Amino acid sequence: MNKIFVGNVSNEVTEDNLRRIFEENGVPPTSVLIKTPVQGKSDKTFAFVDVDSQELADKAIEKLDGYNLLGSVIAVEHSVPKRGRNSQAGNNGGGQNAQNGVPRKPTMEVRLHNIPLQVSVQDVERLLNTFGSVSKCDKGAEGKNGYTVYATYKAPEQAQQAVHQLNGYEYEGSNLKVRYHNGPRGQRRYRNQSGFMNNQRGSGRSKPDFLIRMLVPSELVGAIIGKGGAKIQETSNTTSTRIDVHRKENPGSAEKAVTIFGLPENCAKASSKIHTTMVTESQSNNKG
């Protein structure tokens, strides 16, 4: 049995949601367990997923790490047994992406989660350069907790220092999550729950074809997302777009931001569908 850790999970995600996403990506889980935040110990939801083989575990990490699930970009990696964590911390910077206390091949690539949306990729690159020379710094998927950056150093020791020093570091009001990353060279794929992909090649900072950022009333966010994320997934699927709902931005505010990525005409269709959903929900509330 191989256990997988899934971090940065949205509070709206259920075990059935997570099981379905794994199955849709060719990784049938034998068990799924979601751990909700414990007051005073953690404010993040995470999960453990068991699969039958090492091959399936590797496939899950390759396909689902960086996946946008109900507005949160999840981190998927091998779960490290408690007894192996201390030995790994001394060998490969906290044991990220290692298993049973055995460090993997040294890597020069790292990924950063929870970067505030108002922070530019250039600012993140300057931060990373304090630990060595960064040869590549690409923006990944956006979620309600911020966005992800994938960076490559010129030496494994520099990547190790970045993971040691920046994991848990408070940056512009957000606690960073920093992990080692062993992704495919030359191309990285960021995928949301609808299967829409954004490809990035080479060392340039590729951007989605088009982006719409709209403000919606906070009380209508639930209708836009739908039960278990069904409505937003349907909107994404039918318009071939990626839709991120930033629910945690500006707590207590009357409006929340929604970001739509894709081709211009598809973004317009998605925006129209979201508007229709809001109108229908408002009319239903007024009747009630």
C-alpha positions in Angstrom: 0.0 0.0 0.0 1.3 3.5 -0.9 0.1 6.6 0.9 -0.2 10.0 -0.7 -0.4 13.3 1.0 -2.7 16.0 -0.4 -2.2 19.5 1.0 -3.9 22.9 0.6 -7.4 21.3 0.2 -10.4 23.5 0.1 -12.8 23.1 3.1 -15.6 22.5 0.5 -14.0 19.3 -0.8 -15.5 16.0 0.3 -13.9 12.6 0.3 -16.2 11.7 -2.7 -14.9 14.8 -4.6 -11.3 13.7 -4.0 -11.9 10.1 -4.8 -13.6 11.1 -8.1 -10.8 13.4 -9.2 -8.2 10.6 -8.6 -10.4 8.1 -10.5 -10.9 10.5 -13.4 -7.1 10.7 -13.7 -6.5 7.0 -13.8 -5.6 6.5 -10.1 -8.3 4.5 -8.3 -7.8 5.0 -4.5 -8.3 2.2 -2.0 -9.1 4.7 0.7 -9.5 8.5 1.1 -9.3 10.3 4.4 -9.7 14.1 4.8 -8.4 15.8 7.9 -10.1 19.1 8.9 -8.3 21.9 10.7 -7.8 21.6 14.4 -8.2 24.9 16.3 -4.8 26.1 17.6 -2.8 23.5 15.6 -3.7 24.0 12.0 -5.9 26.2 9.8 -5.5 24.0 6.7 -7.4 21.0 5.4 -5.4 18.1 4.1 -6.0 14.5 3.1 -4.4 11.1 2.8 -5.1 8.8 -0.2 -4.0 5.2 -0.4 -3.3 3.5 -3.7 -2.2 0.0 -4.6 1.2 0.6 -6.1 4.2 2.9 -6.3 3.5 3.4 -10.0 0.0 4.7 -9.2 1.4 7.0 -6.5 3.9 8.5 -9.0 1.1 8.9 -11.6 -1.1 10.7 -9.1 1.7 13.1 -8.2 2.5 13.8 -11.9 -1.1 14.4 -12.9 -2.6 16.1 -9.8 0.2 18.1 -8.1 -0.8 21.8 -8.9 -4.4 20.8 -9.7 -7.0 23.5 -9.0 -9.7 21.8 -7.0 -12.7 24.0 -6.1 -10.5 27.2 -6.0 -7.5 25.8 -4.1 -4.3 24.6 -5.8 -3.6 21.3 -4.2 -0.1 19.9 -3.4 0.2 16.1 -4.0 3.3 14.2 -2.8 4.3 11.0 -1.1 3.3 10.8 2.5 6.3 10.5 4.8 6.0 8.2 7.9 6.6 10.1 11.2 9.5 7.8 12.1 11.3 8.9 8.9 10.9 12.7 9.1 13.8 13.5 11.4 16.3 11.6 9.3 15.0 13.1 6.1 15.2 16.6 7.5 18.9 16.3 7.8 19.3 14.7 4.3 17.2 16.6 1.9 15.7 19.7 3.4 12.7 18.4 5.3 12.1 15.2 3.3 9.9 16.7 0.6 9.2 14.3 -2.1 11.0 11.4 -0.4 9.7 8.2 1.0 10.5 5.9 3.9 13.4 8.1 5.0 15.3 7.6 1.7 16.0 10.9 -0.1 15.4 11.2 -3.8 18.0 12.3 -6.3 19.0 15.9 -5.5 16.9 18.4 -7.5 17.4 22.0 -8.4 13.6 22.7 -8.8 11.3 24.0 -6.2 7.7 25.1 -6.1 6.1 27.8 -3.9 2.5 27.8 -2.9 0.2 30.5 -1.3 1.9 33.5 -3.0 -0.4 36.5 -2.6 -2.1 37.5 -5.8 -0.9 41.1 -5.5 2.8 40.0 -5.5 4.4 39.9 -8.9 6.5 36.9 -10.2 9.5 39.3 -10.5 9.2 40.0 -6.7 9.2 36.3 -6.0 12.2 35.7 -8.2 14.1 38.4 -6.3 13.2 36.7 -3.1 14.4 33.3 -4.4 17.7 34.9 -5.7 18.7 35.5 -2.1 19.5 31.8 -1.8 21.3 31.4 -5.1 21.1 31.9 -8.8 17.6 31.2 -10.3 17.7 30.2 -14.0 13.9 29.9 -14.4 10.9 31.2 -12.6 7.4 30.4 -14.0 4.0 31.3 -12.6 1.7 28.3 -12.1 -2.0 28.0 -11.3 -4.0 30.5 -9.2 -6.3 29.5 -6.3 -8.2 31.3 -3.6 -5.1 31.1 -1.3 -2.8 32.7 -3.9 -0.8 31.3 -6.8 2.0 28.9 -7.3 5.5 29.5 -8.7 7.9 26.9 -10.1 11.6 27.8 -10.0 14.9 26.2 -11.0 18.2 27.0 -9.3 21.7 26.3 -10.8 22.7 24.0 -8.0 20.8 21.6 -5.7 22.3 23.2 -2.6 20.7 26.5 -3.5 17.3 24.8 -3.8 17.8 23.1 -0.5 18.5 26.4 1.2 15.4 27.9 -0.3 13.2 25.1 1.0 14.8 25.3 4.5 14.5 29.0 4.8 11.2 29.8 3.0 8.9 26.9 4.0 6.5 28.5 6.5 7.9 32.0 5.9 5.4 34.8 6.2 5.5 36.8 3.0 3.1 39.7 2.4 0.7 38.4 5.0 0.7 34.8 3.7 2.5 31.7 5.0 4.5 30.2 2.1 4.6 26.5 1.3 7.9 25.5 -0.4 8.6 22.0 -1.7 11.1 20.3 -4.0 9.7 19.7 -7.4 10.6 16.9 -9.9 8.5 17.9 -12.9 9.0 17.1 -16.6 11.7 19.3 -18.1 10.8 21.8 -20.8 7.1 21.7 -20.1 4.8 22.0 -17.1 1.1 21.6 -17.1 -1.3 23.2 -14.7 -4.8 21.7 -14.7 -8.0 22.7 -13.0 -10.9 20.5 -12.1 -12.4 20.7 -15.6 -9.3 19.3 -17.3 -8.4 22.7 -19.0 -4.6 23.0 -19.2 -2.2 25.9 -19.4 1.1 24.9 -20.9 4.4 26.7 -20.2 7.5 26.0 -22.2 11.1 27.1 -22.0 12.3 29.8 -19.6 9.8 32.5 -20.6 6.9 33.4 -18.4 4.0 32.2 -20.4 0.5 33.6 -19.7 -3.0 32.3 -20.4 -4.4 33.4 -23.7 -6.8 35.8 -21.9 -8.0 36.7 -18.4 -11.1 38.2 -17.0 -11.3 39.2 -13.4 -14.8 40.1 -12.1 -16.3 41.0 -8.8 -19.4 39.1 -7.6 -21.6 39.6 -4.5 -20.3 37.4 -1.7 -23.8 35.9 -1.0 -23.9 34.5 -4.6 -20.5 32.7 -4.5 -22.2 29.5 -3.3 -24.5 29.5 -6.2 -21.6 30.1 -8.7 -19.7 27.1 -7.2 -22.7 24.9 -6.7 -23.0 21.8 -4.5 -19.7 20.0 -4.3 -18.3 22.3 -7.0 -20.7 20.9 -9.6 -21.9 24.2 -11.0 -18.5 25.8 -11.5 -17.2 22.5 -13.0 -20.0 22.5 -15.5 -19.3 26.1 -16.4 -15.6 25.3 -16.9 -16.3 22.2 -18.9 -18.8 23.8 -21.3 -16.7 26.8 -22.0 -13.2 25.3 -21.9 -12.0 27.8 -19.4 -10.4 27.7 -15.9 -12.3 29.6 -13.3 -10.9 30.5 -9.9 -13.1 31.9 -7.1 -11.0 33.8 -4.5 -13.2 33.2 -1.5 -10.6 34.0 1.2 -9.7 37.4 -0.2 -10.9 40.4 1.8 -12.7 38.5 4.6 -16.0 40.0 5.4 -16.2 42.1 2.2 -19.5 42.4 0.2 -17.8 41.2 -3.0 -15.4 38.4 -4.0 -13.2 38.1 -7.1 -13.6 35.5 -9.8 -10.8 35.0 -12.3 -11.5 33.3 -15.7 -8.6 32.0 -17.9 -8.9 30.8 -21.5 -9.4 32.0 -25.1 -11.2 35.4 -25.3 -14.4 34.0 -26.7 -14.5 31.2 -24.1 -13.9 33.7 -21.3 -16.8 35.8 -22.5 -19.1 32.7 -22.5 -18.0 31.7 -19.0 -18.6 35.3 -17.8 -22.1 35.2 -19.3 -22.9 31.9 -17.7 -21.8 33.2 -14.3 -23.9 36.3 -14.8 -26.9 34.1 -15.7 -26.4 32.0 -12.6 -26.3 35.1 -10.4 -29.4 36.6 -11.9 -31.3 33.3 -11.5 -30.2 33.0 -7.9 -31.1 36.6 -7.1 -34.6 36.1 -8.6 -35.0 32.9 -6.6 -34.0 34.7 -3.4 -36.4 37.6 -4.1 -39.3 35.1 -4.6 -38.4 33.5 -1.3 
